[in-house]
């Protein structure tokens, strides 16, 4: 049972990463096509996250404050890791 759960979690994590990459490509293409500013892109993605999160919290009966705190913590960890990444430089 535990190994099946680990396999399922690994598959779900892989698919979630693929979804994130596909959303990133789609957002980048739309932003480029419409010449949107970074602020507009962040605003659109935040709008999407808020709508999906609120819907999930409502459907699953989560406390919205606790769920929002979980999302903010997760977002902060990801943004911090991305900010700390070294960008490749041309030499």
Beta strands, then each sheet from edge to edge (+ up, - down):
end
